[in-house]
Amino acid sequence: MEKKAELTSPIAKAVSQAELKQLEPDWIKLCEEINAHLDQLETRTREADQAPHDAASLLILAEEWTFATRWSQSINTTITAL
């Protein structure tokens, strides 16, 4: 994506776009993986809400949510830009 942004020639941009389109299945697979991870985090969050827990485990869960959410946003932004 960075390479594409730096291109000025219309031909180079078209070639770059074709290369990016070939990567689209990989991006979609990553999106599916992060969505599965987010589903797991949701389950773990519900379980933590129902059982006794310590602050350290909640902090880890919160950090995972933060990372996964940012990862998901980044992937979705890239897919949209394709």
PyMOL Python script that loads the backbone (N, CA, C, O; Angstrom):
from pymol import cmd

cmd.read_pdbstr("""\
ATOM      1  N   MET A   1       0.830  -1.187   0.000  1.00  0.00           N
ATOM      2  CA  MET A   1       0.000   0.000   0.000  1.00  0.00           C
ATOM      3  C   MET A   1       0.880   1.258   0.000  1.00  0.00           C
ATOM      4  O   MET A   1       0.580   2.235  -0.686  1.00  0.00           O
ATOM      5  N   GLU A   2       1.967   1.219   0.776  1.00  0.00           N
ATOM      6  CA  GLU A   2       2.870   2.371   0.814  1.00  0.00           C
ATOM      7  C   GLU A   2       3.514   2.587  -0.551  1.00  0.00           C
ATOM      8  O   GLU A   2       3.635   3.717  -1.023  1.00  0.00           O
ATOM      9  N   LYS A   3       3.924   1.488  -1.175  1.00  0.00           N
ATOM     10  CA  LYS A   3       4.531   1.569  -2.504  1.00  0.00           C
ATOM     11  C   LYS A   3       3.548   2.191  -3.491  1.00  0.00           C
ATOM     12  O   LYS A   3       3.926   3.042  -4.296  1.00  0.00           O
ATOM     13  N   LYS A   4       2.302   1.772  -3.428  1.00  0.00           N
ATOM     14  CA  LYS A   4       1.278   2.284  -4.338  1.00  0.00           C
ATOM     15  C   LYS A   4       1.075   3.785  -4.135  1.00  0.00           C
ATOM     16  O   LYS A   4       0.894   4.525  -5.102  1.00  0.00           O
ATOM     17  N   ALA A   5       1.105   4.229  -2.894  1.00  0.00           N
ATOM     18  CA  ALA A   5       0.892   5.641  -2.600  1.00  0.00           C
ATOM     19  C   ALA A   5       2.000   6.520  -3.161  1.00  0.00           C
ATOM     20  O   ALA A   5       1.773   7.687  -3.480  1.00  0.00           O
ATOM     21  N   GLU A   6       3.199   5.957  -3.281  1.00  0.00           N
ATOM     22  CA  GLU A   6       4.343   6.726  -3.774  1.00  0.00           C
ATOM     23  C   GLU A   6       4.412   6.778  -5.297  1.00  0.00           C
ATOM     24  O   GLU A   6       5.159   7.587  -5.849  1.00  0.00           O
ATOM     25  N   LEU A   7       3.659   5.942  -5.976  1.00  0.00           N
ATOM     26  CA  LEU A   7       3.724   5.873  -7.439  1.00  0.00           C
ATOM     27  C   LEU A   7       3.048   7.080  -8.068  1.00  0.00           C
ATOM     28  O   LEU A   7       2.040   7.580  -7.570  1.00  0.00           O
ATOM     29  N   THR A   8       3.625   7.535  -9.171  1.00  0.00           N
ATOM     30  CA  THR A   8       3.042   8.674  -9.878  1.00  0.00           C
ATOM     31  C   THR A   8       2.558   8.305 -11.283  1.00  0.00           C
ATOM     32  O   THR A   8       1.649   8.943 -11.815  1.00  0.00           O
ATOM     33  N   SER A   9       3.155   7.293 -11.873  1.00  0.00           N
ATOM     34  CA  SER A   9       2.789   6.875 -13.215  1.00  0.00           C
ATOM     35  C   SER A   9       1.489   6.077 -13.205  1.00  0.00           C
ATOM     36  O   SER A   9       1.343   5.159 -12.398  1.00  0.00           O
ATOM     37  N   PRO A  10       0.546   6.405 -14.078  1.00  0.00           N
ATOM     38  CA  PRO A  10      -0.701   5.644 -14.141  1.00  0.00           C
ATOM     39  C   PRO A  10      -0.481   4.157 -14.444  1.00  0.00           C
ATOM     40  O   PRO A  10      -1.205   3.302 -13.933  1.00  0.00           O
ATOM     41  N   ILE A  11       0.522   3.856 -15.278  1.00  0.00           N
ATOM     42  CA  ILE A  11       0.808   2.455 -15.610  1.00  0.00           C
ATOM     43  C   ILE A  11       1.330   1.732 -14.362  1.00  0.00           C
ATOM     44  O   ILE A  11       0.906   0.616 -14.061  1.00  0.00           O
ATOM     45  N   ALA A  12       2.245   2.373 -13.648  1.00  0.00           N
ATOM     46  CA  ALA A  12       2.792   1.767 -12.432  1.00  0.00           C
ATOM     47  C   ALA A  12       1.691   1.560 -11.390  1.00  0.00           C
ATOM     48  O   ALA A  12       1.680   0.554 -10.682  1.00  0.00           O
ATOM     49  N   LYS A  13       0.773   2.513 -11.302  1.00  0.00           N
ATOM     50  CA  LYS A  13      -0.346   2.369 -10.364  1.00  0.00           C
ATOM     51  C   LYS A  13      -1.240   1.195 -10.749  1.00  0.00           C
ATOM     52  O   LYS A  13      -1.710   0.464  -9.876  1.00  0.00           O
ATOM     53  N   ALA A  14      -1.480   1.006 -12.041  1.00  0.00           N
ATOM     54  CA  ALA A  14      -2.324  -0.099 -12.508  1.00  0.00           C
ATOM     55  C   ALA A  14      -1.663  -1.445 -12.201  1.00  0.00           C
ATOM     56  O   ALA A  14      -2.328  -2.383 -11.761  1.00  0.00           O
ATOM     57  N   VAL A  15      -0.354  -1.534 -12.434  1.00  0.00           N
ATOM     58  CA  VAL A  15       0.371  -2.766 -12.133  1.00  0.00           C
ATOM     59  C   VAL A  15       0.332  -3.034 -10.635  1.00  0.00           C
ATOM     60  O   VAL A  15       0.120  -4.168 -10.205  1.00  0.00           O
ATOM     61  N   SER A  16       0.535  -1.996  -9.851  1.00  0.00           N
ATOM     62  CA  SER A  16       0.500  -2.133  -8.394  1.00  0.00           C
ATOM     63  C   SER A  16      -0.881  -2.592  -7.925  1.00  0.00           C
ATOM     64  O   SER A  16      -0.988  -3.440  -7.039  1.00  0.00           O
ATOM     65  N   GLN A  17      -1.916  -2.043  -8.508  1.00  0.00           N
ATOM     66  CA  GLN A  17      -3.281  -2.424  -8.139  1.00  0.00           C
ATOM     67  C   GLN A  17      -3.523  -3.903  -8.431  1.00  0.00           C
ATOM     68  O   GLN A  17      -4.165  -4.596  -7.642  1.00  0.00           O
ATOM     69  N   ALA A  18      -3.017  -4.382  -9.553  1.00  0.00           N
ATOM     70  CA  ALA A  18      -3.177  -5.795  -9.900  1.00  0.00           C
ATOM     71  C   ALA A  18      -2.448  -6.680  -8.888  1.00  0.00           C
ATOM     72  O   ALA A  18      -2.957  -7.731  -8.500  1.00  0.00           O
ATOM     73  N   GLU A  19      -1.263  -6.257  -8.465  1.00  0.00           N
ATOM     74  CA  GLU A  19      -0.511  -7.014  -7.462  1.00  0.00           C
ATOM     75  C   GLU A  19      -1.279  -7.057  -6.136  1.00  0.00           C
ATOM     76  O   GLU A  19      -1.342  -8.095  -5.478  1.00  0.00           O
ATOM     77  N   LEU A  20      -1.854  -5.928  -5.759  1.00  0.00           N
ATOM     78  CA  LEU A  20      -2.617  -5.872  -4.514  1.00  0.00           C
ATOM     79  C   LEU A  20      -3.862  -6.754  -4.581  1.00  0.00           C
ATOM     80  O   LEU A  20      -4.225  -7.386  -3.589  1.00  0.00           O
ATOM     81  N   LYS A  21      -4.512  -6.801  -5.731  1.00  0.00           N
ATOM     82  CA  LYS A  21      -5.703  -7.639  -5.884  1.00  0.00           C
ATOM     83  C   LYS A  21      -5.369  -9.114  -5.683  1.00  0.00           C
ATOM     84  O   LYS A  21      -6.192  -9.880  -5.181  1.00  0.00           O
ATOM     85  N   GLN A  22      -4.151  -9.510  -6.078  1.00  0.00           N
ATOM     86  CA  GLN A  22      -3.734 -10.899  -5.880  1.00  0.00           C
ATOM     87  C   GLN A  22      -3.594 -11.224  -4.399  1.00  0.00           C
ATOM     88  O   GLN A  22      -3.712 -12.386  -4.009  1.00  0.00           O
ATOM     89  N   LEU A  23      -3.348 -10.227  -3.579  1.00  0.00           N
ATOM     90  CA  LEU A  23      -3.191 -10.430  -2.137  1.00  0.00           C
ATOM     91  C   LEU A  23      -4.526 -10.410  -1.388  1.00  0.00           C
ATOM     92  O   LEU A  23      -4.581 -10.735  -0.202  1.00  0.00           O
ATOM     93  N   GLU A  24      -5.579 -10.034  -2.072  1.00  0.00           N
ATOM     94  CA  GLU A  24      -6.885  -9.897  -1.427  1.00  0.00           C
ATOM     95  C   GLU A  24      -7.331 -11.161  -0.674  1.00  0.00           C
ATOM     96  O   GLU A  24      -7.842 -11.035   0.438  1.00  0.00           O
ATOM     97  N   PRO A  25      -7.161 -12.372  -1.228  1.00  0.00           N
ATOM     98  CA  PRO A  25      -7.559 -13.564  -0.463  1.00  0.00           C
ATOM     99  C   PRO A  25      -6.800 -13.703   0.865  1.00  0.00           C
ATOM    100  O   PRO A  25      -7.353 -14.174   1.859  1.00  0.00           O
ATOM    101  N   ASP A  26      -5.536 -13.288   0.867  1.00  0.00           N
ATOM    102  CA  ASP A  26      -4.762 -13.337   2.112  1.00  0.00           C
ATOM    103  C   ASP A  26      -5.323 -12.368   3.144  1.00  0.00           C
ATOM    104  O   ASP A  26      -5.406 -12.689   4.330  1.00  0.00           O
ATOM    105  N   TRP A  27      -5.705 -11.182   2.686  1.00  0.00           N
ATOM    106  CA  TRP A  27      -6.279 -10.194   3.609  1.00  0.00           C
ATOM    107  C   TRP A  27      -7.621 -10.682   4.150  1.00  0.00           C
ATOM    108  O   TRP A  27      -7.928 -10.496   5.327  1.00  0.00           O
ATOM    109  N   ILE A  28      -8.408 -11.302   3.289  1.00  0.00           N
ATOM    110  CA  ILE A  28      -9.707 -11.821   3.726  1.00  0.00           C
ATOM    111  C   ILE A  28      -9.512 -12.928   4.752  1.00  0.00           C
ATOM    112  O   ILE A  28     -10.244 -12.999   5.739  1.00  0.00           O
ATOM    113  N   LYS A  29      -8.522 -13.796   4.523  1.00  0.00           N
ATOM    114  CA  LYS A  29      -8.224 -14.853   5.487  1.00  0.00           C
ATOM    115  C   LYS A  29      -7.810 -14.250   6.831  1.00  0.00           C
ATOM    116  O   LYS A  29      -8.250 -14.719   7.881  1.00  0.00           O
ATOM    117  N   LEU A  30      -6.976 -13.226   6.806  1.00  0.00           N
ATOM    118  CA  LEU A  30      -6.586 -12.554   8.044  1.00  0.00           C
ATOM    119  C   LEU A  30      -7.798 -11.959   8.761  1.00  0.00           C
ATOM    120  O   LEU A  30      -7.895 -12.012   9.987  1.00  0.00           O
ATOM    121  N   CYS A  31      -8.701 -11.405   7.996  1.00  0.00           N
ATOM    122  CA  CYS A  31      -9.926 -10.831   8.569  1.00  0.00           C
ATOM    123  C   CYS A  31     -10.756 -11.919   9.256  1.00  0.00           C
ATOM    124  O   CYS A  31     -11.289 -11.705  10.344  1.00  0.00           O
ATOM    125  N   GLU A  32     -10.858 -13.071   8.620  1.00  0.00           N
ATOM    126  CA  GLU A  32     -11.594 -14.188   9.220  1.00  0.00           C
ATOM    127  C   GLU A  32     -10.916 -14.659  10.508  1.00  0.00           C
ATOM    128  O   GLU A  32     -11.589 -14.971  11.490  1.00  0.00           O
ATOM    129  N   GLU A  33      -9.581 -14.708  10.500  1.00  0.00           N
ATOM    130  CA  GLU A  33      -8.839 -15.137  11.685  1.00  0.00           C
ATOM    131  C   GLU A  33      -9.030 -14.168  12.849  1.00  0.00           C
ATOM    132  O   GLU A  33      -9.235 -14.594  13.985  1.00  0.00           O
ATOM    133  N   ILE A  34      -8.963 -12.871  12.569  1.00  0.00           N
ATOM    134  CA  ILE A  34      -9.125 -11.894  13.653  1.00  0.00           C
ATOM    135  C   ILE A  34     -10.559 -11.909  14.167  1.00  0.00           C
ATOM    136  O   ILE A  34     -10.786 -11.719  15.362  1.00  0.00           O
ATOM    137  N   ASN A  35     -11.526 -12.130  13.286  1.00  0.00           N
ATOM    138  CA  ASN A  35     -12.914 -12.214  13.745  1.00  0.00           C
ATOM    139  C   ASN A  35     -13.118 -13.427  14.651  1.00  0.00           C
ATOM    140  O   ASN A  35     -13.851 -13.350  15.636  1.00  0.00           O
ATOM    141  N   ALA A  36     -12.470 -14.545  14.321  1.00  0.00           N
ATOM    142  CA  ALA A  36     -12.537 -15.723  15.186  1.00  0.00           C
ATOM    143  C   ALA A  36     -11.896 -15.425  16.538  1.00  0.00           C
ATOM    144  O   ALA A  36     -12.404 -15.835  17.582  1.00  0.00           O
ATOM    145  N   HIS A  37     -10.782 -14.710  16.509  1.00  0.00           N
ATOM    146  CA  HIS A  37     -10.109 -14.343  17.765  1.00  0.00           C
ATOM    147  C   HIS A  37     -10.990 -13.405  18.594  1.00  0.00           C
ATOM    148  O   HIS A  37     -11.062 -13.538  19.815  1.00  0.00           O
ATOM    149  N   LEU A  38     -11.648 -12.473  17.941  1.00  0.00           N
ATOM    150  CA  LEU A  38     -12.554 -11.564  18.653  1.00  0.00           C
ATOM    151  C   LEU A  38     -13.723 -12.338  19.273  1.00  0.00           C
ATOM    152  O   LEU A  38     -14.164 -12.021  20.377  1.00  0.00           O
ATOM    153  N   ASP A  39     -14.216 -13.342  18.566  1.00  0.00           N
ATOM    154  CA  ASP A  39     -15.281 -14.186  19.123  1.00  0.00           C
ATOM    155  C   ASP A  39     -14.791 -14.915  20.381  1.00  0.00           C
ATOM    156  O   ASP A  39     -15.517 -15.020  21.370  1.00  0.00           O
ATOM    157  N   GLN A  40     -13.549 -15.418  20.328  1.00  0.00           N
ATOM    158  CA  GLN A  40     -12.969 -16.085  21.504  1.00  0.00           C
ATOM    159  C   GLN A  40     -12.824 -15.108  22.667  1.00  0.00           C
ATOM    160  O   GLN A  40     -13.093 -15.456  23.817  1.00  0.00           O
ATOM    161  N   LEU A  41     -12.401 -13.891  22.360  1.00  0.00           N
ATOM    162  CA  LEU A  41     -12.269 -12.883  23.415  1.00  0.00           C
ATOM    163  C   LEU A  41     -13.626 -12.563  24.040  1.00  0.00           C
ATOM    164  O   LEU A  41     -13.736 -12.357  25.249  1.00  0.00           O
ATOM    165  N   GLU A  42     -14.639 -12.526  23.208  1.00  0.00           N
ATOM    166  CA  GLU A  42     -15.992 -12.267  23.719  1.00  0.00           C
ATOM    167  C   GLU A  42     -16.415 -13.377  24.691  1.00  0.00           C
ATOM    168  O   GLU A  42     -16.958 -13.103  25.761  1.00  0.00           O
ATOM    169  N   THR A  43     -16.161 -14.616  24.309  1.00  0.00           N
ATOM    170  CA  THR A  43     -16.483 -15.755  25.174  1.00  0.00           C
ATOM    171  C   THR A  43     -15.710 -15.677  26.479  1.00  0.00           C
ATOM    172  O   THR A  43     -16.274 -15.859  27.558  1.00  0.00           O
ATOM    173  N   ARG A  44     -14.412 -15.404  26.375  1.00  0.00           N
ATOM    174  CA  ARG A  44     -13.583 -15.300  27.585  1.00  0.00           C
ATOM    175  C   ARG A  44     -14.039 -14.151  28.480  1.00  0.00           C
ATOM    176  O   ARG A  44     -13.970 -14.250  29.705  1.00  0.00           O
ATOM    177  N   THR A  45     -14.497 -13.076  27.878  1.00  0.00           N
ATOM    178  CA  THR A  45     -14.980 -11.932  28.657  1.00  0.00           C
ATOM    179  C   THR A  45     -16.254 -12.302  29.409  1.00  0.00           C
ATOM    180  O   THR A  45     -16.406 -11.965  30.583  1.00  0.00           O
ATOM    181  N   ARG A  46     -17.170 -12.997  28.730  1.00  0.00           N
ATOM    182  CA  ARG A  46     -18.395 -13.445  29.402  1.00  0.00           C
ATOM    183  C   ARG A  46     -18.071 -14.399  30.542  1.00  0.00           C
ATOM    184  O   ARG A  46     -18.662 -14.315  31.619  1.00  0.00           O
ATOM    185  N   GLU A  47     -17.122 -15.316  30.299  1.00  0.00           N
ATOM    186  CA  GLU A  47     -16.721 -16.263  31.340  1.00  0.00           C
ATOM    187  C   GLU A  47     -16.092 -15.536  32.527  1.00  0.00           C
ATOM    188  O   GLU A  47     -16.351 -15.889  33.678  1.00  0.00           O
ATOM    189  N   ALA A  48     -15.274 -14.530  32.256  1.00  0.00           N
ATOM    190  CA  ALA A  48     -14.638 -13.764  33.329  1.00  0.00           C
ATOM    191  C   ALA A  48     -15.680 -13.007  34.142  1.00  0.00           C
ATOM    192  O   ALA A  48     -15.514 -12.800  35.344  1.00  0.00           O
ATOM    193  N   ASP A  49     -16.745 -12.600  33.483  1.00  0.00           N
ATOM    194  CA  ASP A  49     -17.813 -11.875  34.170  1.00  0.00           C
ATOM    195  C   ASP A  49     -18.595 -12.786  35.111  1.00  0.00           C
ATOM    196  O   ASP A  49     -19.168 -12.323  36.098  1.00  0.00           O
ATOM    197  N   GLN A  50     -18.616 -14.076  34.804  1.00  0.00           N
ATOM    198  CA  GLN A  50     -19.397 -15.028  35.584  1.00  0.00           C
ATOM    199  C   GLN A  50     -18.606 -15.702  36.703  1.00  0.00           C
ATOM    200  O   GLN A  50     -19.199 -16.324  37.584  1.00  0.00           O
ATOM    201  N   ALA A  51     -17.289 -15.591  36.684  1.00  0.00           N
ATOM    202  CA  ALA A  51     -16.459 -16.326  37.645  1.00  0.00           C
ATOM    203  C   ALA A  51     -15.553 -15.358  38.404  1.00  0.00           C
ATOM    204  O   ALA A  51     -15.318 -14.233  37.963  1.00  0.00           O
ATOM    205  N   PRO A  52     -15.058 -15.808  39.536  1.00  0.00           N
ATOM    206  CA  PRO A  52     -14.093 -14.974  40.253  1.00  0.00           C
ATOM    207  C   PRO A  52     -12.851 -14.762  39.381  1.00  0.00           C
ATOM    208  O   PRO A  52     -12.415 -15.669  38.671  1.00  0.00           O
ATOM    209  N   HIS A  53     -12.304 -13.581  39.446  1.00  0.00           N
ATOM    210  CA  HIS A  53     -11.140 -13.283  38.626  1.00  0.00           C
ATOM    211  C   HIS A  53     -10.235 -12.300  39.370  1.00  0.00           C
ATOM    212  O   HIS A  53     -10.655 -11.613  40.302  1.00  0.00           O
ATOM    213  N   ASP A  54      -8.998 -12.261  38.929  1.00  0.00           N
ATOM    214  CA  ASP A  54      -8.063 -11.330  39.536  1.00  0.00           C
ATOM    215  C   ASP A  54      -7.775 -10.189  38.562  1.00  0.00           C
ATOM    216  O   ASP A  54      -8.050 -10.290  37.366  1.00  0.00           O
ATOM    217  N   ALA A  55      -7.222  -9.119  39.090  1.00  0.00           N
ATOM    218  CA  ALA A  55      -6.963  -7.929  38.275  1.00  0.00           C
ATOM    219  C   ALA A  55      -5.975  -8.220  37.148  1.00  0.00           C
ATOM    220  O   ALA A  55      -6.114  -7.680  36.051  1.00  0.00           O
ATOM    221  N   ALA A  56      -4.987  -9.063  37.405  1.00  0.00           N
ATOM    222  CA  ALA A  56      -3.978  -9.355  36.384  1.00  0.00           C
ATOM    223  C   ALA A  56      -4.605 -10.030  35.164  1.00  0.00           C
ATOM    224  O   ALA A  56      -4.272  -9.682  34.031  1.00  0.00           O
ATOM    225  N   SER A  57      -5.504 -10.987  35.379  1.00  0.00           N
ATOM    226  CA  SER A  57      -6.123 -11.674  34.246  1.00  0.00           C
ATOM    227  C   SER A  57      -7.047 -10.736  33.473  1.00  0.00           C
ATOM    228  O   SER A  57      -7.158 -10.838  32.251  1.00  0.00           O
ATOM    229  N   LEU A  58      -7.709  -9.825  34.183  1.00  0.00           N
ATOM    230  CA  LEU A  58      -8.557  -8.844  33.487  1.00  0.00           C
ATOM    231  C   LEU A  58      -7.718  -7.867  32.675  1.00  0.00           C
ATOM    232  O   LEU A  58      -8.125  -7.449  31.591  1.00  0.00           O
ATOM    233  N   LEU A  59      -6.555  -7.504  33.192  1.00  0.00           N
ATOM    234  CA  LEU A  59      -5.663  -6.612  32.460  1.00  0.00           C
ATOM    235  C   LEU A  59      -5.184  -7.276  31.166  1.00  0.00           C
ATOM    236  O   LEU A  59      -5.147  -6.640  30.112  1.00  0.00           O
ATOM    237  N   ILE A  60      -4.825  -8.539  31.252  1.00  0.00           N
ATOM    238  CA  ILE A  60      -4.390  -9.278  30.061  1.00  0.00           C
ATOM    239  C   ILE A  60      -5.522  -9.339  29.037  1.00  0.00           C
ATOM    240  O   ILE A  60      -5.300  -9.139  27.843  1.00  0.00           O
ATOM    241  N   LEU A  61      -6.719  -9.612  29.506  1.00  0.00           N
ATOM    242  CA  LEU A  61      -7.872  -9.671  28.610  1.00  0.00           C
ATOM    243  C   LEU A  61      -8.112  -8.313  27.946  1.00  0.00           C
ATOM    244  O   LEU A  61      -8.384  -8.247  26.747  1.00  0.00           O
ATOM    245  N   ALA A  62      -8.012  -7.244  28.715  1.00  0.00           N
ATOM    246  CA  ALA A  62      -8.200  -5.901  28.160  1.00  0.00           C
ATOM    247  C   ALA A  62      -7.128  -5.579  27.117  1.00  0.00           C
ATOM    248  O   ALA A  62      -7.425  -4.987  26.080  1.00  0.00           O
ATOM    249  N   GLU A  63      -5.885  -5.968  27.393  1.00  0.00           N
ATOM    250  CA  GLU A  63      -4.808  -5.731  26.427  1.00  0.00           C
ATOM    251  C   GLU A  63      -5.039  -6.523  25.144  1.00  0.00           C
ATOM    252  O   GLU A  63      -4.775  -6.029  24.047  1.00  0.00           O
ATOM    253  N   GLU A  64      -5.528  -7.741  25.282  1.00  0.00           N
ATOM    254  CA  GLU A  64      -5.829  -8.537  24.092  1.00  0.00           C
ATOM    255  C   GLU A  64      -6.937  -7.891  23.270  1.00  0.00           C
ATOM    256  O   GLU A  64      -6.869  -7.867  22.041  1.00  0.00           O
ATOM    257  N   TRP A  65      -7.959  -7.367  23.946  1.00  0.00           N
ATOM    258  CA  TRP A  65      -9.048  -6.672  23.245  1.00  0.00           C
ATOM    259  C   TRP A  65      -8.498  -5.477  22.479  1.00  0.00           C
ATOM    260  O   TRP A  65      -8.858  -5.254  21.323  1.00  0.00           O
ATOM    261  N   THR A  66      -7.621  -4.706  23.127  1.00  0.00           N
ATOM    262  CA  THR A  66      -7.057  -3.524  22.482  1.00  0.00           C
ATOM    263  C   THR A  66      -6.278  -3.912  21.234  1.00  0.00           C
ATOM    264  O   THR A  66      -6.468  -3.329  20.167  1.00  0.00           O
ATOM    265  N   PHE A  67      -5.397  -4.903  21.374  1.00  0.00           N
ATOM    266  CA  PHE A  67      -4.590  -5.346  20.239  1.00  0.00           C
ATOM    267  C   PHE A  67      -5.470  -5.887  19.117  1.00  0.00           C
ATOM    268  O   PHE A  67      -5.294  -5.513  17.958  1.00  0.00           O
ATOM    269  N   ALA A  68      -6.406  -6.756  19.447  1.00  0.00           N
ATOM    270  CA  ALA A  68      -7.251  -7.388  18.434  1.00  0.00           C
ATOM    271  C   ALA A  68      -8.118  -6.357  17.717  1.00  0.00           C
ATOM    272  O   ALA A  68      -8.330  -6.458  16.508  1.00  0.00           O
ATOM    273  N   THR A  69      -8.616  -5.376  18.448  1.00  0.00           N
ATOM    274  CA  THR A  69      -9.442  -4.337  17.837  1.00  0.00           C
ATOM    275  C   THR A  69      -8.630  -3.495  16.861  1.00  0.00           C
ATOM    276  O   THR A  69      -9.093  -3.187  15.762  1.00  0.00           O
ATOM    277  N   ARG A  70      -7.428  -3.129  17.262  1.00  0.00           N
ATOM    278  CA  ARG A  70      -6.573  -2.349  16.358  1.00  0.00           C
ATOM    279  C   ARG A  70      -6.186  -3.171  15.129  1.00  0.00           C
ATOM    280  O   ARG A  70      -6.162  -2.659  14.009  1.00  0.00           O
ATOM    281  N   TRP A  71      -5.887  -4.442  15.350  1.00  0.00           N
ATOM    282  CA  TRP A  71      -5.529  -5.335  14.259  1.00  0.00           C
ATOM    283  C   TRP A  71      -6.692  -5.422  13.270  1.00  0.00           C
ATOM    284  O   TRP A  71      -6.498  -5.327  12.059  1.00  0.00           O
ATOM    285  N   SER A  72      -7.883  -5.602  13.794  1.00  0.00           N
ATOM    286  CA  SER A  72      -9.074  -5.705  12.955  1.00  0.00           C
ATOM    287  C   SER A  72      -9.292  -4.422  12.154  1.00  0.00           C
ATOM    288  O   SER A  72      -9.578  -4.479  10.958  1.00  0.00           O
ATOM    289  N   GLN A  73      -9.159  -3.282  12.797  1.00  0.00           N
ATOM    290  CA  GLN A  73      -9.340  -2.007  12.098  1.00  0.00           C
ATOM    291  C   GLN A  73      -8.313  -1.834  10.992  1.00  0.00           C
ATOM    292  O   GLN A  73      -8.646  -1.366   9.904  1.00  0.00           O
ATOM    293  N   SER A  74      -7.085  -2.203  11.256  1.00  0.00           N
ATOM    294  CA  SER A  74      -6.029  -2.098  10.261  1.00  0.00           C
ATOM    295  C   SER A  74      -6.311  -2.988   9.054  1.00  0.00           C
ATOM    296  O   SER A  74      -6.157  -2.561   7.909  1.00  0.00           O
ATOM    297  N   ILE A  75      -6.717  -4.206   9.313  1.00  0.00           N
ATOM    298  CA  ILE A  75      -7.022  -5.135   8.225  1.00  0.00           C
ATOM    299  C   ILE A  75      -8.219  -4.630   7.410  1.00  0.00           C
ATOM    300  O   ILE A  75      -8.190  -4.657   6.179  1.00  0.00           O
ATOM    301  N   ASN A  76      -9.258  -4.175   8.092  1.00  0.00           N
ATOM    302  CA  ASN A  76     -10.443  -3.686   7.381  1.00  0.00           C
ATOM    303  C   ASN A  76     -10.121  -2.447   6.549  1.00  0.00           C
ATOM    304  O   ASN A  76     -10.644  -2.288   5.446  1.00  0.00           O
ATOM    305  N   THR A  77      -9.270  -1.574   7.066  1.00  0.00           N
ATOM    306  CA  THR A  77      -8.851  -0.394   6.313  1.00  0.00           C
ATOM    307  C   THR A  77      -8.106  -0.794   5.052  1.00  0.00           C
ATOM    308  O   THR A  77      -8.320  -0.218   3.986  1.00  0.00           O
ATOM    309  N   THR A  78      -7.240  -1.773   5.178  1.00  0.00           N
ATOM    310  CA  THR A  78      -6.460  -2.236   4.023  1.00  0.00           C
ATOM    311  C   THR A  78      -7.368  -2.873   2.992  1.00  0.00           C
ATOM    312  O   THR A  78      -7.235  -2.600   1.799  1.00  0.00           O
ATOM    313  N   ILE A  79      -8.288  -3.719   3.430  1.00  0.00           N
ATOM    314  CA  ILE A  79      -9.215  -4.368   2.486  1.00  0.00           C
ATOM    315  C   ILE A  79     -10.051  -3.316   1.760  1.00  0.00           C
ATOM    316  O   ILE A  79     -10.279  -3.433   0.556  1.00  0.00           O
ATOM    317  N   THR A  80     -10.501  -2.308   2.467  1.00  0.00           N
ATOM    318  CA  THR A  80     -11.291  -1.255   1.861  1.00  0.00           C
ATOM    319  C   THR A  80     -10.470  -0.478   0.827  1.00  0.00           C
ATOM    320  O   THR A  80     -10.994  -0.068  -0.209  1.00  0.00           O
ATOM    321  N   ALA A  81      -9.190  -0.280   1.114  1.00  0.00           N
ATOM    322  CA  ALA A  81      -8.321   0.462   0.196  1.00  0.00           C
ATOM    323  C   ALA A  81      -7.999  -0.315  -1.074  1.00  0.00           C
ATOM    324  O   ALA A  81      -7.623   0.272  -2.089  1.00  0.00           O
ATOM    325  N   LEU A  82      -8.147  -1.635  -1.016  1.00  0.00           N
ATOM    326  CA  LEU A  82      -7.874  -2.430  -2.214  1.00  0.00           C
ATOM    327  C   LEU A  82      -8.921  -2.121  -3.260  1.00  0.00           C
ATOM    328  O   LEU A  82      -8.883  -2.682  -4.355  1.00  0.00           O
TER     329      LEU A  82
END
""", "prot")
cmd.dss("prot")
cmd.show_as("cartoon", "prot")
cmd.util.cbc("prot")
cmd.orient("prot")
